[in-house]
Amino acid sequence: MCGIVGYIGKQNASSILLEGLKRLEYRGYDSAGMAVHQGGGLKTIKKIGRVDNLVSAANGQKFSGHLGISHTRWATHGGVTDANAHPHLSTDGTLALAHNGVIENYQNIKRFLLEQGYTFSSQTDSEVLVNLISYHYDKETCPADIRLVESVRKALKHVEGTFGIAVVCKDSPGQLIGARRGSPLIVGIGDGEHLLASDVAAVISRTQNVVYLKDNEIVALSPDNFTISTINLQDVSPIISTVDWSIEDAELGGHAHYMEKEILEQPVSLENTMRGRFSDDGSTANFGGLNLSSQEWRQIDRLVFCACGTAWHACLVAEYLIERFARIPVEVEYASEFRYRNAPLEKNTLVFVVSQSGETIDTLAALREAQRKGFRTLAITNVVGSTIAREADGGIYQHVGPEIGVASTKAFTSQLLLSAMIALYLGRLRDMSYTDGLALVSAFKSVPQLVDRILDQNDRIHDIAARYADYEDMLFLGRQSMFPIALEGALKLKEISYIHAEGYPAAEMKHGPIALISDRCPSVFLAPHAETFQKVLSNIQEIKARKGKVIAVASESDPFPDDLADELILLPDAHEALQPILATIPVQLLSYHIAVRRGCDVDKPRNLAKSVTVE
């Protein structure tokens, strides 16, 4: 969730650290700070609020060192205060640390350190960790050039929980130390400089060559070299990866918000998701990284999908599509619940995990739990080199480019498209005919053009949003594969506009939610062409009978009664497998325009983070 940026090289560290923090703002945070090695000591500045507050404060001071660390904090232990912001200094001011994650046994460690005479100025678990490192640093008798890294190593052996850390020491102006367990950390490899960061976005302006640290690895960086070892002193040969996108891909490009940019990018991102993934005869999908033969796939009796948040909604759509087209039973689990349940799973079960970042801590834990029990695991993720991508037995990259807005848009529709393509792939391995496969592939190839046609209604949806921006409650309703899109529409509205919204199967409205209907609680009905269309019209009649306002999303070819909806958004006719994708676009635009109208910070909604890396 939080962001770490560290730098060692020949340039002014502070400007690079602040630029990196700006590029990590989308991760979610409530305070920011940095520590720079200069004048034989560690110069530290910390501020609550946006990174701009830190920049303004730093401009009033002279930072000139070539080594430093910085951090954006999302509060876990302790409130939002300058004192609780990172980096944290050891009691004697020798060490500074930036930390992502949670130290679960920090209270026991803190009691020990208090007995040793250490003092604390914050309520955080992270300050406990820097003082534990300080304790070992003071006792360490090894040569000066490895004293710091060995102190970090010994301290981490006592830690329970998760961490991604960057550490600097006033006695070591030529060293920057990083380590991770359960919280992402990467090394950026430059020319005469190296960087540490929790996200590629922080280093991409300076290098596209990175090393993704694995759990329980420690890296020691100098301007011209770096070494990686495990906490247990095993040497590691680094694997250098090249980031496949540039800094321009992460720029606003003239748009008002990243969310707007990413909604409008969806024709391109969906095209990229499909590229090169259809068979030569055009009758099925191909995935190069699943690492399962056709024979092995045919032995699979059940699929379990695990995810969190928006990705969980994509998994619900996958359940509908795979059961519909491939006739394989599918279960969808919240990743945070799966790891703590002892659900019985048949031996021929395959576990799919879905995470845009590839670092979602609960989804990663679900993956590991499934592997621990001997199940084959596959992943859908957008980030090459992410932890989930490395640890799964196989998987599919989304290839949608960086998604900066906290509220997922293009990554979600890519996950929907991949779900439909997986349904096609599995269906063709079983009983789907060649002709039906051809029809589906042809439909998939039309997706970018169909999405473009919906985006052409942007101005009209903007006008609809203006009429509903002052409401404080809203319902989203749909049936079959539209139910997960109703959940997603409600989530989007809640996330970025702070309007209370709920998603339900349309038929469930009578079982409680209808009590909320009034002229101050509008309902969004997702009603594209389907066998349940007439049933949904009946549900809408019940809303109108109770003076509820209705925004309907329906297909162009279906005769929609003129007086039944207060607002009508029409979708182009399309294959049923594509309808979840197409119905998503209007609810994304509606939520976006409502949030902007209400003056909300669309790209950085309160209390939220892009990548949830703590439990």
N, C-alpha and C positions, 0 to 999 in steps of 0.2 A: 504494500500500500504506500508507505512512505517512500521518499526518494533519497538516494545517496549519490554524491558525486565527489570523487577524490582526484587530485592532480599532482604529478611530480614531473618536473621538466625544467625548461629554461625561460618559459613565459611567466607573466604575472598571473599567479594562481587565482587571485580573487575574481578577476574578470571571467576566467574560464569556469570557475565554480558557480558564479551567479548565472552565467548563460546556461549552464547545465541544469540548474535548478528551475529556470524558467521553462525549459523543455520538459521538465518532469511535473509541472503543475497539475497536469491532467490526472495524476495518480491519486490525488486527494490528500489534503494536508490542512493544518490549522496554524502552523508556525514554521519558521525557517531560521537557519543559522549557519555560520561557517567559522572555521579556525584555520589560521594561516601561520606557518612557521616564519618568523622574521625577528631580527634583532636578538637571536639566541633564545627566544621564547615563543609561546603560542598566543597569538592575538586572536581573540574570539569576539564575535558579535552575534546576538540572537534577538529575534523579534517575533511576536505573535502576528497573525494575519498573513497577508499575501507576501509573496517574494518581493514585490515592489517596495514593501515596507523595509525589508532588509537591504535592498539596493539603495534606497534613499538614505538609510542610516550609514551604510558603508561608504557612500559618496562623501560623507562628512569626515571620514577618517582616511588615513593613508595606509593602504595595504600594498606591499611590494614584494612579498615572499614568493618563492617558486615551488612551494609544497603546501598543500592544504586539503581539508575535507569540508564538505558541506552537507546539509540535510534539510528535507522538508518533513515535518512530523505530523502524524495523525494520532491523536491522543489515545493511549491505552491506559497506562499507569500514570495517574496524576492529571490534573486539569490543564487547560490551555493557558500557560503562563510563559513568560520569558525564561524563568528558571528551569522549567520542564522541557524547553526546546533543546535541540541538539545543535552542535556537538557538546558533549559533557566532558569536563576536565576532571582529572584525578584530584584528590585532596591537596596534593602538593603542587599541582599545576604542571606536572611533567608530561602527562599524557592527555590526548584528546581523542574522543571516540564518537562516531556516528553509528547508529544501530537501527536496523529494521528487525522486527520479530518480537517475541515475548520470552523472557527468561522466567521459567515457571518456578524455579527454586530460589528466586532472588531474595526472598525474606530470610531464609536460612543463611545465605551468603552474607546478607547485610548484617545480621546479628553477629556473625563471626568477625566481620570487618570493623564493626563498632567496638568490639572488644580489643581490637588491635590498634585503636586510636584514630581510625578513619572517620571523617565527617562528611555529611551529605547536605547539599543545598537544594535538592529537588525531591520529587516523590517518585521518580522513575526507576524502573528495573535496569535501565541502561547505565545510569550513574553507578549502580552497584557493579556492573560488569567492568567499567573502566577502572574502578578502584580495585577489583580483583586482579586485573592485569597489573596494576601498579604494585600490588602486594607481591606478586611473583617477580616483577621487574626489580624491586628492591632487594629480593633475596637471590636473584640470579647472579651466578659467578662465571658464566660462559663468556667468550670473547665479545667485545663491544659490537661487532658487525652482525652478530646473530642474537644479541641479548633481547631485543625487542620482539622478534618473531617467536623466540622460545618462550617468552613471558606470555604472549598471546596464546600459544599452543597449550601451555600448562593450565592457564586460566580456563580455556574452553573445555578441557577435560572434566571440569567440575560443573559445567553448565548443563541444565536440563531445559529443553525448549527449542526455540528457533532463533536464528540470527543471520543477518548479513551485516558485516561490520567493516568499517574503515578506521584505522588507527594511525596516529602520528605521535611522535615523541620529540620534545625540545632538544634532547641529546642526539637525535638522529636526523639531521636535515636532509639526508640523502636516502631516506627510506619511507615508504608508504606500505602499510600492511592491510590486507583484506582477508576475510574468511566468511564462509557461509555454511549454514545448515537449515534447509527448509525455506530460506528467503533468498531470492535471486541476487546474484552479483556477477558482473562481467568485468573483464580487463580490456581496455581499449589500447591498442598497440600503435603508437605514433613514431614519428621520427625525432629521436632525442627526447621523448616524453612518453609517459604512460598515464592512463586514467583508470579509475575504478568507478563503477556506476551500477545502480540497480536496474537500469533500463538502457537499451541501445540508444534511445532517443537523446540521451544526455551526452553521448560521445560522437554521434554521427557527423557533426560538423567538423570534427578534427581527424577522424579515421573511420574506415569501414572494415578494418581488421580487428576482430575481437576473439577473446577466449571466454567461453561460458564455464565458470567454475562449477564443480559438482559439490554435493554435500560433503561436509567434513574435509574440505580442502582449504589450505592457507596459501596466499600468494604474497610474496615479498617483492616490491617494485622499487627500482631505481630509475633515473632518467633513461638509461641505456640498456637495462636488462630486467628480467623478472624470472623468478623461480616459483614453482608450485610444488607443494608437498601435502600430505594428509596430516591430520591431527596426530596420527600415530607414527609420523616420521617416515612415511614411504614417499619416495620421489615420484612425481607425476610428469609425464611427457605431455606438454600442452597441445591441444588441437586448435589451430587457428582457423576461424571461419570468416567468410566475407559476407557482410550484410548486403542483402539484395535490394535495398532501397536507399535513396539519397535524402539529403536534408530537404530538398525541394518537396519531396513527397509529404513531409511533415509540416509544411508551411500552410498558412491560411489561404494563400493564393487569391486574395481579393474578396473572400467570403466574410460575412459578419461573424460567423462562429465555425468551429471545427464540425459541430454537429450538422450544420447546414451543408458544409462542404462534403461531408461523408454521406449524407442522404443523397445528394446530387451525384456523387461518384458511383452510385450503385449499378448503373448499366455497365460501367467499365469493370467494377470489381466482380460482378457476376460473370462477365465474359472471361475474366482472368481465372475465376474459380473453375470454369469448364474447360479451359484451353488444354488441348492434348489429352482429354480424358474420355474420348469416345472411340469405340472400335472402328476399324477401317470400313466395315460393312454398315456402320451406322445403326446397329441394332442393340447396343449395350454400352455400359460405361466401363472404363478401364482405370484402375488405381494401381500405381506402381509400388506403393510402399506398404501394402497390407500384409505382406509376408505370409500369406496363406494360399495354398493351392485350391483349385476348384474342388478337389476331393475332400480337402479339410473343411471347406465351407459347407459342403453338403452334409457333413457330420454334425454341424451346429444345430442344436434343437431349440435354443432360446438365446435372445440377446438381452443384456441389461445395459441401459444407458445411465451414466452418472454425470451430473453437472450441477451448477449453481446459477441462480439468477436468470438472466436472459438466455443463457445457454441451456438451462433446464427447460425453458419453453420450446426451444428448438428440438430438444429431445422428445418432447411430447408430440410434436409434429412428426418426428421420425417414427414414433410408435404407430401413429395412424397410417403413414405411408408404407412402411415395411410390412405391417400386417395386411394392408390392403393389396399390395402388389407382389409381395414375396411369400405371404402366408407363413411367416415365422413369428412365433409369440415374442413380444417385446415387453419388458418392464422398464419403467423410468424411476430412478431414485434420486433424491437429493443427495449429493455427494457427502454433505455434512452428516447425514443420517446413516448412510450406507456403512461407513467405517465403524460405527458403534453398534450396528445391528448384527445379529447372528442369523441372518436369513438363510434358509436352506436353498442351495443352488445346485441344479443338476450338473453332472460332470461335463456334458456337452454344451455348456453355457459359455458365451463369449461376452466380455465386458468392454463396452465402448465408453470412453470419457471424452467430454467436450469442454474446451476452455480456450477462449480467444488468446489469452496471454500465454497459456501453457505453464502458468505459475500459480494458479488458484490453489491455495493451500489445502482446502477440503477435497478438491477434485484430485489433487496429487495424492493425498492420503488414501482416497478411495481406490485409486489405481494400485497403490502399493499393497493395500489390503487384499485386493483381488489377486494380485500376483502371489502374495504370501500364501493364499489358499490354493494356488496351483492353477488359476484360470488364465487363459490367454487374454491379453488386453490390447485394444487398439485405441487410437486417439484422433480427434479432430482438433487442430489448433492452427493458429495463424502465425505463430512466432517460431521461426527456424532456430534450432539450438536451445529452445526452452526446456525446462526440466521434464515436463510431461512428454514432450516430443522425444527426448533422449531415453526416457525410461520405459515408455510403452513398447510392446513387442512389434508394433507397426502402426501406421497411421496415414492421415491425409492432411496436407497443408492447404489452408484456405487461399493463400496468395492474393489477399485483398489489399496488401500494403498496410502501413501503420494506421491504426485507429486511435485518434487522440481524444476525441470527445468521450467523457465518462459514460454517457448513455450509448450503449452499443447500437449501431444501425447497420452499416454495411457488413460487419462481421456476422450479425444475426441472419440477414438474408442469405449470406453465403452458406451458413450452417444449414439453413432450410434447403437450399439448392443441393448441397452435398447429401443431405438426408434423402431427398428424392432420387438422387443418382445412385445412392447405395440401395434403395428399394428396387430400382431398375436392375442394378447389377445382380442382386440376390434373386430377384424374380426371374431373370433370364437363366440363372443357374438351376432354377427349379421348373416351374411350369408356365412361365410367361412365353407367349409365342413370339416368333421372329417379327411378325407384322406389328404386334403390340409394342415390341421393343423399338421398331422403327418410328412408330408414332410418338413414343415418349421422347426419343432423342431429338426428333424434329421439333417437338414442343419445347424442350430445354433450350435449343438453339435460338428460339424466338424470345427468350426471357428478356434480354437487354432492350429490345425494341418495345416490348410491352411495358416494361418499367419506364422507359422514356415517355410513353404516352400518358402514364399516370403523373409523372413529374410535370408534364405540360399543364396539369391542373393546379399547380402550386399556388398561383395567384388566387384562384377560387377557394382553395382550402385555407389560405391566409385570411380571406374575408369571413369564412365560416368561423375560424378560430377567434376572430375579433368579437364575434357575437356571443362566444361562450367563455371568454377569458375570466369573467367575474364570478363564475360559479365555483363553489367549493366542494362539490361532490359530483361524481360521474360514474356511471356503470358502463362496462363493455361486455357485450354478449355475442355469442356465436355457437354454432353446433359443429360436431365432428372436428375436422382439422381447423376450424375457425375458433374453437374454444381456446387453444393455446395462443392464438393471435389476440384474442380478447384479453387473456392474461398479460400478454406482452404490451398491448396498448395501454392497459391500466398501469402497468409498471412504468412505462415511459412517462406517462402523465404525472405520476407520483414523483418520479425521480427528479424531473427538471422543472416542474411548475409548482410542486408542493400541494397540488389539489388532491384531496382524498378520492381515490378511484379503486374500483373492484372489477375483476373479471369473472364471469360465470358462464357455464353452458346456458344457452338461452332458455331451455326447458326448465332449468332449475330456478329461474326467476320466481316461479310460483311457490317455491319452497323456502321463502324467507325474504329474499332481496326486494320483492315487490312492495314490501312495507316501506321501503325508502323512497318509492316513486312519488314525485311531486313536481310542480312546475319549476323547482329549484334544483332538481337532480336529473340532468339530461342522461340519455342512454345512447350509446354508440352500438349499432347493430351491424355485425359483419355477416352479410347475407348474399354471397355470390351464388351463382347457379349451382344447385345441388338438389338431391332428392328430398332434402328437408326444407326446401325454400318456402313452400306453403306453410309449413309448421312455424317457421320463423316469422312469417307475416302475421300469423295468429298471435304470436308472442308480442309483436309490435302493437297489434290492436289492443292488447291488454294494457300496454303502457299508455297509449293515447287515450283510452277510456278513463285513465286516472290523471289526465292533464300533464303527462310527462312529455318532455321534448325529445325528439328522436333525430339522430344523425345516422343515416343509413349508408352503408357501403355495399353496392349491389352490382350485378353484371349488366352490361349494356343490353343484352338480348332479352332479359327477363322483364316482363311487364310489371312495373312497380306502380302501385296505386298512387295517383297524384297527390292525394291529401293525407297519405299515411306517414310521410316523413317530413319533418321541418327542414331538413337539409339532405340532399342526395348526392353522393359521390359515386360515379360509375367506373367500373373496372372493365377493361377489354375482356372479351370472351377468351377463355384459355382452358387448357387441359386441367383436370382436377388436381393433378400433382403440383401445378404451378400456383394455384389459388392462394395458398398461405403466403407465398412471396409477394404476390400482387396486393393482397389485402393489407400487408404490413406497411406498405409505402404511405397510404393515406393517414394511418394512425401515427406514424412517425412525424409526418408533416404537421398534423393537427397538434400533437403534443409540443413540437418545436415552436410553432407560431403562437400557441397559447402562452408558453413560458416566456417568450420574448415580449409578448404584450404585457405580461405581468411584471416585467423588469427583472426576471430571474437571471442568475449567472448560469447560462445554459451548459457551457462546457465544464464548469466546476461546481456542480450542485452541492449544497451543504451536506456535510457528514458522509459523503460518498467518495469512493476511490475506484479507479479504473481496474486495478488488479488487487484482489483481496488476498494478501499473503500472510495474514494472521487469523487465528481462529476467533 
